[in-house]
Amino acid sequence: MSQNASQIVREKMEYDVVIVGAGPAGLSAAIRLKQLDANLSVVVLEKGSEVGAHILSGAVLDPSGLDALLPDWRSMGAPIKTEVVEDNFYILGPAGQVRIPNFPMPPLMNNHGNYIVSMANVCRWMAGVAEGLGVEIFPGMACSELVYDGNRVAGVVAGEFGRDPETAEPGPSYEPGMELLGKYVFLSEGVRGSLAKEVIAKYELSKGHCPQKFGLGMKEIWEIDPEKHRLGTVTHTMGWPLGSNAGGGSFIYHLENNQVYVGFVVHLNYENPHLYPYMEFQRFKHHPMVADLLKGGKRVAYGARAISEGGYQSMPKMVAPGVALLGCSVGMVNVPRIKGNHNAMLSGKAAAEAAHAAISAGRSGDELAAYEAEVRGGAIGRDLKKVRNVKPLWSKYGLVASLLLGGADMWANTFGLTVLGTLRHGKSDAAATGLAKDFKPIDYPKPDGKLSFDRLTNVAFSFTNHDEGQPAHLRLKDKSVPISVNLPKYAEPAQRYCPAGVYEVVAEAGKDPRFVINFQNCVHCKTCDIKDPSQNINWTTPMGGGGPNYPNM
């Protein structure tokens, strides 16, 4: 029996503030709200099976955000133990490397006082702090749609189950979920969240701002030979294997228990549609410097997610009636520092303070202009403004020029000088994709199963699971486009840009090729929603707690 949207009746629960996403921004907002007023009713809704299940970050944590939120965190049992003791920067060639000395780098690039952490575990700990203050946290509660009251965002629908896998209409075991309504709704979904995307479009929040730019970050956790382990060592590289094909680089962080985080980032504004970001990552591990470190070790986890890289000039307006965008829903990553968690925490704190002041004054459902003013004019804005030209320089002139010009610009901004003004980003990452006929296919070596692995084998190490009895959460606006447009024009790059092997073009003898979506593999990185050159793929939330189950990413 089918029900249309107007016939669905849902229970309603009312809160002062409804927060979507239990990442560093959402949890910081929840904690700060309760610090300000223990009587405020605050709920956090998390689509992962548990808090931390969908959190993936490098991560070297700048503790400034946590210092502002929880000054006593060091005595509160936080899983933040490994202080950075050594910083290394290399430019790689196919067989060797050149170290870039630390002394010419701007002070903001120094990792002294920062910590190598699992942000998944940090968020689990923050959730415990929030619950101790009286915050309600519901994991496994995907928020499938927004609730509007006139022109304002009034809440979200969460916990919907039982739609038919073929028609997406309510099926015989349909559970409508609940409407969770708030005086204010905070969207802290991370990069390219589906609800934030809707809000940005509906209220034209990007108008007057540069398009957001993105990278694809892929990460493995390795257990290595204790003789090679250097606790607290941070290494970043640029150059090979990407060369001139794409911007990006790697990170290698030595944390506790003889483990290292090995990560690789590819900027998604690359032109060559034959580029295969996942295979670039796998090839990187065969560089002599990296292979020597990993030899004899074993990979224990894998994951991937998009990274917001547009920075200061790409941040959209952050507020609309009844709603505020937090953290990576806005895009607060400092690209040269490869850090955004501190800014996410500060954004949550700022949003909470603005909402508390509004509620105390008897307001609800309006725009929290004070939040946006604090982000742009406070610590977050100062952090991002200093580095605002690095990404556009890299995109326009390449690696070497960005190192020289970007470094000079960061030094100037350190002293409050503005030499280059504010450079603008050009087209979106999707529009940057070139035609297949204009580029040569890239021959990638086959994974050896020791240092490098095929995608499906690695996806098993993300512990991803989706209930197959649901509609695919990866939705095509036009089902004909992948074969009729993307395949002839772009060699259908979804086959390659997805780091989880979700998309396939299946060609059978005597039959037309078919586009297959293996949504069960999806690790929720959102790359398809960003990079598809036809902008034909819409990432939405799956039902329940589906997706990756990252242990300590």
C-alpha positions in Angstrom: 0.0 0.0 0.0 1.5 3.3 -1.1 1.3 6.5 0.9 2.3 9.9 -0.5 4.1 12.5 1.7 0.9 14.3 2.6 -0.6 11.1 4.0 2.3 10.2 6.2 1.6 10.9 9.9 4.6 11.1 12.2 5.0 11.6 15.9 6.6 14.9 16.9 9.2 15.7 19.6 10.2 19.3 20.4 13.6 20.5 21.5 15.3 23.8 21.9 18.0 22.8 19.5 18.2 19.8 17.1 21.7 18.9 15.9 22.2 16.7 12.9 25.6 14.9 13.0 27.7 13.7 15.9 31.0 15.0 14.6 33.3 17.5 16.3 31.1 20.5 15.3 27.8 19.0 16.4 29.1 17.6 19.6 30.9 20.8 20.5 27.6 22.7 19.9 25.7 20.3 22.2 28.3 20.5 24.9 28.4 24.3 24.8 24.6 24.6 24.9 24.5 22.6 28.1 27.4 24.5 29.6 25.4 27.7 29.0 22.1 26.4 30.3 21.6 22.9 31.7 17.8 23.3 31.2 18.0 23.6 27.4 16.8 20.5 25.6 19.3 19.4 23.1 19.3 16.3 20.8 22.0 15.0 18.5 21.0 12.7 15.6 23.8 10.5 14.1 23.4 8.4 10.9 26.2 6.0 11.8 25.5 2.9 13.8 27.4 4.5 16.7 29.1 7.8 17.3 32.4 7.7 15.5 31.4 5.0 12.9 31.4 7.5 10.1 34.2 9.8 11.3 37.4 9.7 9.2 40.1 12.3 9.5 43.9 12.4 9.2 44.3 13.5 11.9 46.7 15.9 13.6 44.6 17.8 16.0 45.2 21.5 16.8 43.8 21.5 20.4 42.8 25.2 20.2 39.2 24.3 19.6 39.1 21.9 22.5 40.9 24.3 24.7 38.2 26.9 24.2 35.4 24.3 24.7 36.7 22.1 27.5 39.8 23.7 29.0 40.3 20.7 31.4 40.2 18.1 28.7 43.7 16.8 29.6 42.4 15.7 33.0 39.1 14.3 31.6 40.3 11.1 30.0 40.4 12.4 26.5 41.9 9.9 23.9 44.5 12.5 22.9 47.9 11.3 24.0 50.4 11.4 21.2 52.0 14.8 20.8 53.8 15.6 17.6 57.6 15.4 18.1 58.9 15.6 14.5 57.7 17.2 11.3 58.9 16.1 7.9 58.0 17.5 4.4 59.1 15.8 1.2 58.7 16.2 -2.5 58.7 12.8 -4.0 60.1 11.6 -7.4 59.6 8.1 -8.8 62.6 6.6 -7.0 63.6 9.2 -4.4 62.7 12.2 -2.4 63.9 15.7 -1.4 63.2 17.0 2.1 61.9 20.5 2.4 63.5 22.2 5.4 61.2 23.4 8.1 62.8 26.7 8.8 61.5 28.6 5.7 57.9 27.5 6.4 55.5 30.0 7.9 54.9 29.5 11.7 51.4 28.3 11.1 52.7 25.2 9.5 54.5 24.1 12.7 52.9 21.1 14.4 54.5 21.7 17.8 51.8 21.3 20.4 49.5 19.3 18.2 48.4 15.7 18.6 48.1 12.6 16.4 44.6 11.3 17.2 41.7 9.1 16.0 38.9 11.7 15.6 36.4 8.8 15.7 37.6 8.0 19.2 37.7 11.7 20.1 34.1 12.0 19.0 33.1 9.0 21.1 34.7 10.6 24.1 33.0 14.0 23.4 29.7 12.1 23.1 30.2 10.8 26.6 30.9 14.3 27.9 27.8 15.6 26.1 25.6 12.8 27.5 27.0 13.5 31.0 25.6 17.1 30.6 22.2 15.8 29.7 22.4 15.8 25.8 20.3 13.2 24.1 22.2 11.4 21.4 20.6 8.9 19.0 22.9 6.9 16.7 21.5 5.0 13.8 19.0 7.8 13.1 19.5 9.0 9.6 17.8 12.3 8.9 16.1 11.9 5.6 14.4 15.2 5.1 13.9 18.7 6.5 10.7 20.0 8.1 9.6 23.5 7.1 7.3 25.9 8.8 6.6 28.5 6.2 10.0 29.8 5.1 11.9 28.6 8.2 13.5 25.2 8.9 11.6 23.8 11.8 13.1 20.4 12.2 14.1 17.1 10.6 12.6 13.7 9.9 14.7 10.9 11.4 14.4 7.1 11.7 12.4 6.3 8.6 12.5 2.7 7.5 10.7 0.3 5.1 10.6 2.1 1.8 10.2 -0.3 -1.2 13.7 -0.9 -2.8 12.2 -0.5 -6.3 9.7 2.3 -6.1 11.1 4.1 -2.9 7.4 4.4 -1.8 6.4 3.2 1.7 6.3 -0.5 1.8 4.3 -3.0 3.9 6.7 -2.7 6.9 7.1 1.1 6.6 8.0 3.0 9.7 7.6 6.8 9.1 10.1 7.9 11.7 9.7 11.0 13.8 9.7 14.8 13.3 12.2 16.3 15.7 11.4 20.0 15.9 13.6 22.7 17.3 13.7 26.4 17.9 16.9 26.1 15.9 18.4 23.3 13.7 22.1 22.8 13.4 23.4 20.9 10.4 26.8 19.4 11.1 26.7 16.6 8.6 30.3 16.9 7.4 31.3 17.5 3.8 28.5 17.7 1.2 25.7 16.7 3.6 22.4 16.1 1.9 20.4 18.4 4.1 23.0 21.2 4.0 23.0 20.9 0.2 19.3 21.4 0.2 19.5 24.4 2.5 22.3 26.0 0.5 20.3 25.7 -2.7 16.9 26.7 -1.3 18.2 29.9 0.4 20.9 30.6 -2.2 23.5 30.7 0.5 26.4 30.4 -2.0 25.4 33.5 -3.9 28.3 35.9 -4.0 30.8 33.3 -2.8 33.2 31.1 -4.8 32.2 27.5 -5.6 33.3 25.1 -2.9 36.4 23.0 -3.9 37.0 19.5 -2.7 39.6 16.8 -2.3 39.2 13.0 -1.9 41.0 11.7 1.1 41.8 8.0 1.4 43.3 6.4 4.5 44.6 3.1 5.8 45.7 2.1 9.2 48.8 -0.1 9.3 50.5 -2.0 12.1 54.2 -1.9 11.3 57.5 -3.4 12.5 58.2 -1.8 15.9 61.8 -1.2 14.8 60.5 1.3 12.2 57.9 2.9 14.4 58.6 6.5 15.5 55.9 7.6 17.9 54.8 11.2 17.3 56.4 11.6 13.8 54.4 13.4 11.2 55.4 13.2 7.5 53.7 14.9 4.5 54.6 14.5 0.9 53.8 16.1 -2.5 54.7 15.2 -6.1 54.9 11.6 -7.3 52.8 9.7 -8.3 50.4 12.5 -9.2 52.8 14.8 -11.0 51.0 17.2 -13.3 47.9 15.0 -13.4 46.3 16.4 -10.2 47.0 18.3 -7.1 47.3 16.5 -3.8 49.7 14.7 -1.5 50.1 12.2 1.4 50.3 12.0 5.1 52.0 9.4 7.4 51.4 9.8 11.1 52.9 7.5 13.7 50.5 6.9 16.6 50.4 4.5 19.5 50.6 0.7 19.4 53.1 0.6 16.5 50.4 1.9 14.1 50.7 4.5 11.4 48.0 6.4 9.5 48.8 6.3 5.8 46.7 8.7 3.8 46.5 10.2 0.3 44.5 13.2 -0.9 43.7 14.0 -4.5 42.2 17.4 -5.3 39.0 16.8 -7.3 39.5 19.6 -9.8 41.6 17.3 -11.9 40.9 17.4 -15.7 41.9 13.9 -16.9 38.8 11.7 -16.6 41.0 8.6 -16.8 42.6 9.5 -13.5 42.0 6.8 -10.9 42.5 8.4 -7.4 42.3 5.1 -5.5 45.0 3.6 -7.7 47.2 6.7 -7.3 47.0 6.0 -3.5 47.9 2.4 -4.0 50.8 3.3 -6.3 52.1 5.8 -3.7 52.7 3.0 -1.2 55.3 1.5 -3.6 57.6 4.5 -3.4 60.8 3.2 -1.8 60.5 5.5 1.3 56.9 4.3 2.0 57.4 0.7 0.9 60.4 0.4 3.3 58.2 1.7 6.2 55.3 -0.7 5.5 57.2 -3.8 4.5 56.4 -6.6 6.9 53.4 -4.7 8.3 49.7 -5.3 7.8 46.8 -3.0 6.9 44.0 -3.2 9.5 41.5 -0.6 8.3 40.6 1.5 5.2 38.2 4.4 4.5 37.7 7.5 2.4 35.8 10.7 2.5 35.7 14.1 0.7 37.4 17.1 2.1 36.3 20.7 1.7 39.2 22.7 0.3 37.7 26.0 -0.9 38.5 27.8 2.3 37.7 31.4 3.2 36.3 32.6 -0.1 34.1 29.5 -0.6 32.3 29.5 2.7 28.6 30.1 1.9 26.3 32.1 4.1 26.0 30.0 7.2 22.5 30.8 8.4 18.9 30.8 7.1 15.7 31.1 9.0 15.8 28.5 11.8 19.0 26.8 10.6 22.8 27.1 10.9 25.5 25.2 9.0 28.5 24.1 11.1 32.0 22.8 10.5 32.5 21.0 7.2 28.9 21.7 6.1 30.4 25.2 5.6 34.0 24.2 4.7 36.5 25.3 7.4 39.6 23.2 6.5 42.9 25.0 6.5 44.3 23.4 3.3 48.1 23.9 3.8 47.8 22.8 7.4 45.5 19.9 6.5 43.4 20.7 9.6 39.8 21.5 10.2 38.7 19.8 13.4 39.7 22.7 15.6 37.6 25.1 13.4 34.7 22.7 13.5 34.8 22.7 17.3 35.0 26.5 17.4 32.0 26.7 14.9 29.9 24.5 17.2 30.8 26.6 20.2 29.9 29.8 18.3 26.6 28.5 17.0 25.7 27.3 20.5 26.4 30.7 22.0 24.4 32.5 19.3 21.4 30.1 19.8 21.6 30.4 23.6 21.5 34.2 23.4 18.6 34.1 20.9 16.5 31.6 23.0 17.3 33.6 26.2 15.9 36.7 24.4 12.7 34.8 23.5 13.5 34.3 19.8 13.2 31.2 17.7 13.3 30.3 14.0 15.2 33.4 12.8 18.7 33.8 11.4 21.5 33.5 13.9 23.5 36.4 12.4 25.7 36.5 15.5 27.0 33.0 14.7 28.1 34.0 11.1 29.7 37.2 12.4 31.8 35.3 14.9 32.9 32.7 12.3 34.0 35.3 9.8 35.4 37.8 12.2 36.8 35.5 14.9 39.4 32.8 15.2 38.1 30.7 12.3 38.1 33.6 9.9 41.6 34.6 11.0 42.9 31.1 10.5 41.4 30.7 7.0 42.1 34.2 5.7 45.9 33.8 6.2 45.9 30.8 3.8 43.1 31.8 1.4 45.3 32.0 -1.7 47.2 28.7 -1.4 44.5 26.5 -3.0 43.7 28.8 -6.0 47.5 29.3 -6.6 47.9 25.5 -6.6 44.9 25.0 -8.9 46.1 27.7 -11.4 49.9 27.3 -11.4 50.7 23.9 -10.0 52.8 22.5 -7.2 56.1 24.4 -7.4 54.5 27.8 -7.9 52.0 27.3 -5.1 54.9 26.4 -2.8 56.8 29.6 -3.6 54.0 32.0 -4.1 51.7 30.5 -1.5 54.5 30.4 1.0 55.3 34.0 0.4 51.7 35.0 0.7 51.3 33.1 4.0 54.4 34.8 5.4 53.0 38.2 4.4 49.7 37.4 6.0 51.5 36.3 9.2 52.5 40.0 9.5 49.0 41.3 8.5 50.1 42.2 4.9 48.0 41.3 1.9 50.1 41.0 -1.3 47.8 39.1 -3.6 44.5 40.2 -2.2 41.9 37.3 -2.3 42.2 35.1 -5.4 39.1 33.5 -6.6 38.4 29.9 -7.4 37.2 29.2 -10.9 34.7 26.5 -12.0 33.4 23.7 -9.8 35.3 20.4 -9.6 32.6 18.7 -11.8 33.0 21.3 -14.5 36.8 21.0 -14.4 36.5 17.5 -15.8 37.9 17.3 -19.4 36.8 15.2 -22.3 38.2 11.6 -22.5 39.4 12.1 -26.1 41.7 14.9 -25.0 43.6 12.8 -22.5 45.6 9.6 -22.5 44.4 6.7 -20.4 46.7 6.0 -17.4 48.2 2.5 -17.1 48.1 1.6 -13.4 50.1 -1.4 -12.0 48.1 -4.3 -10.6 47.9 -4.3 -6.8 50.3 -6.9 -5.3 48.1 -7.8 -2.3 51.0 -6.9 0.1 51.4 -3.1 -0.1 48.6 -2.4 -2.5 45.1 -3.8 -2.7 42.1 -3.8 -5.0 39.2 -1.6 -4.1 36.7 -4.3 -3.1 39.3 -6.1 -0.8 40.0 -2.8 0.9 36.4 -1.8 1.3 36.0 -4.9 3.4 38.4 -3.2 5.8 36.0 -0.3 6.2 33.4 -2.7 7.7 30.7 -1.2 5.5 27.2 -2.6 5.6 23.9 -1.5 4.2 20.5 -3.2 4.4 20.0 -4.4 0.8 16.2 -4.3 1.3 16.0 -0.5 0.8 16.1 1.9 -2.1 19.6 2.9 -3.3 20.6 6.0 -1.6 22.7 7.1 -4.6 20.0 8.5 -6.9 20.4 9.4 -10.6 18.5 12.4 -11.8 18.4 10.8 -15.3 19.1 7.1 -15.5 20.2 7.4 -19.2 23.0 9.9 -18.6 25.8 7.5 -17.5 25.7 5.5 -20.7 24.4 8.1 -23.2 26.5 11.1 -22.0 29.2 10.2 -19.5 30.5 7.1 -21.2 31.1 8.6 -24.7 32.2 12.0 -23.4 34.2 11.2 -20.3 34.7 7.4 -20.3 32.3 7.4 -17.4 34.7 8.5 -14.6 32.4 7.2 -11.8 34.1 3.8 -12.5 37.3 5.4 -11.3 36.7 8.4 -9.0 34.7 6.3 -6.5 37.1 4.9 -3.9 34.7 2.0 -3.0 33.9 0.5 -6.4 30.2 1.5 -6.2 29.8 2.3 -9.9 30.4 -0.1 -12.8 29.8 -0.1 -16.5 29.0 -3.7 -17.4 29.4 -4.7 -21.0 28.0 -8.1 -22.0 28.4 -9.7 -25.5 25.7 -8.7 -27.8 24.1 -6.3 -25.3 24.3 -2.6 -24.7 26.4 -1.5 -21.7 24.7 -1.1 -18.4 25.4 1.3 -15.5 25.4 -0.6 -12.2 25.2 1.0 -8.8 26.5 -1.3 -6.0 25.3 1.0 -3.2 26.1 -1.6 -0.5 29.8 -0.7 -1.0 29.3 3.0 -0.4 31.6 4.5 2.3 29.7 7.8 2.3 32.6 9.9 0.9 30.3 11.9 -1.3 32.8 12.1 -4.2 30.2 11.0 -6.7 27.9 13.9 -5.7 30.8 16.3 -6.2 32.8 15.1 -9.2 30.2 13.6 -11.6 30.7 15.9 -14.7 26.9 15.8 -15.5 26.0 16.5 -11.8 23.6 13.6 -12.3 24.2 11.7 -9.0 22.5 12.8 -5.8 23.9 11.3 -2.5 21.2 10.9 0.1 21.2 9.2 3.5 20.5 5.5 3.6 18.0 4.1 6.1 19.2 3.3 9.6 22.9 3.0 10.6 24.1 1.9 7.2 27.6 2.8 5.9 31.1 2.2 7.2 31.8 1.2 10.7 35.2 2.7 11.3 36.9 1.5 14.4 39.4 4.2 15.1 39.8 6.4 12.1 
